[in-house]
């Protein structure tokens, strides 16, 4: 068959292109990490080229799945449905480019979309559920898998399928699972129809499978070397798949007939009706590939793309376990060798070439070209062009990069350790650990040191294996600078004078209003506030001071009866009250009596229209509840509602509210790790990632969100979900931050990915 060649490149997105939707004959829609959906139409004259027709802006985080709604009376030019990490499903009118419907209900990232024959929208999410939307309302909601649902597929014949991080595919009739397809060894990331045969699945296990609708596996396609993110089929029988390995592979009858290399991972690949293939790449560019020579791009554009691939490939090529670009050039041959037979590998063009030092002739003799053999890269026996018996990877923690430690069996491990520590500018206190690490990992446990040796730094004898030592015999333990988070962060300061002043003002307003006068406080009641303030200010006597039931009753009266726009100083008062042991006890007693004050206050404070001061104070108040373990069960019970409700108010957030929300999530991450609550961890993770990806967030908010993410990945149950959510990009972006704390926690998260 004819090979695919580059036809067109669609530039406009500012970040990874995540999704592709073929919109009939109207055009192509794409989604991106840049929070936009873009709609492309064919160039009116150059039919193989596309132009940007519309940019759809409305999501607050990166956009993933897309679905096409054909033209109708309501949508004369059709519509697009998009799902985002912001948990929203949006319906876009292509004629106007405006949002025609907003669907909110998912508590985590939307991962898949499908349009039913009756026009219903079906969405899948990391929150483990499927939702059926009709006229903007969720008419059905059900838990489809116990872990994240990654994709949903609706066939024209009526069958509904889901793929999940649990590595299974499920066939549904209504809310009933008819069959579970098992066979993949990792996350099922994408499903597609194979016309006339069944369905295709792409998995993180690196394979693509073809299944009969009965669940029988018909074919397995193996060829990708990393996670497979997407798969699609054409009526001709061809299949296209996209992968983390930076390639789109074309398959025919189960055989890979072409592999198209890209300068980044492929998030999605779709066939156009004419057989052309559209690809979404992490470099932010959409590309179209064709077998029709009439639609090939210009020779100049092809040459430029070929050069990009060549440079990209060269930068990643390895020889003898080392990146080609890291090898010294031919000028290294000007430096004499240290011993007869010493091996040196240098870069010559696109190849690595080995030389051996000839001590007799005092020159380098060429041995030949070096290629990676099986296991060469893993053994890591080459460093800076020189070959060693061992090249160890040493992780010293603290967010530092992996260091390379070369060693030959004939070397003195103490001399090697000293030289290496000085070269790497590391503390000499690591010396003992490094020596033990070398001996253990080189299999030299019978090493006998020179008895006359004296440590030049301590004056003591060298370490003898088998004798007591303060070290555990391993490399410096992997440590992190900012994770995991332990303990809770609180908002412990308050301007009590300001709070009392505002309460006085509001009480006077109520007193002067004939209809609301009955809501105002009496002089005796109001004087009680001053007494409570005196107790709360004297923090050093919290262990002996007391609060009365009447104090809590007074707050409850105001919280229940005062208008919502007057609640915030009372909520602020409650925020400080719960830090007092008696205050937390009184609140718990009230909750257990059936009067759930925090829930009622929370719902009232966030009721529409949202009043920004209420949002800030309620966020801080709930955050302070984490201070007392007796209130932790309440916090666990209401976790999903709190995060859902607060996230819906984010458009009204002030800078301080963003920080309070990030703090709330950080505390919830600690609590959910303690309780081993995977579902809550997934929701918290998704919300924290949304903050971490938002470039408009201040450094402190982003930092706290990143610490929550790292803690959940390290000690929680959601590391695989974080990988599915592309935490790798989040960590990489954080590591490049100008703020040192964010860069360090980004490095912490990157360490977890190794």
Protein Blocks (a to p, Z undefined) as FASTA:
>chain_A
ZZdddfbdcdhiabdcfbdcdehjnbccdddfkopacdddddfklmmbccdfbdcdfbfb
dcfbdcdddddfklmnopaddddfkopacdddfknopafbdcdfbfbdcfbdcddfkopa
cdddfkopacddeehiafbdcdfbfbdcfbdcddfklpacdddfkopacddehjbcfbdc
dhbfbdcfbdcddehklccdddfkopacdddfkopafbdcdfbfbdcfbdcddfkopacd
ddfkopacddeehiafbdcddfbdcfbdcddfkopacdddfkopacdddfbfklcccfkl
mmmmmmmmmmmmmmmpceehiafklpccfklmmpccfbehiacdddehjbccdddddfkl
opacdfbdcdddehklmnopagehiacfbdcdddeejoiacddddddfkbcfklmmmmmm
mmnopafklmmmmmmmmmmmnopambccdfkbccfknopacddehiacfbeoiacddddf
kbccedjdddfbdcfklmmmmmmmmmmmmmmpmklmmmpccfklmmmmmmmmmmmmmmml
mmmmccdfklmmmmmmmmmmmcfklmmmmmmmmmmmmmpmklmmmmmmmmmnopafklmm
mmmmmpccddfklmmmmmmmmmmmmmpmklmmmmmmmmmmmmmmmmmmmmmpcfklmmmm
mmmmmmmmmmmmmnopaklmmmmmmmmmmmmmmmkbcfklmmmmmmmmmmmmmmmmklmm
mmmnopmmmmmmmmmpmblklmmmmmmmmmmmZZ
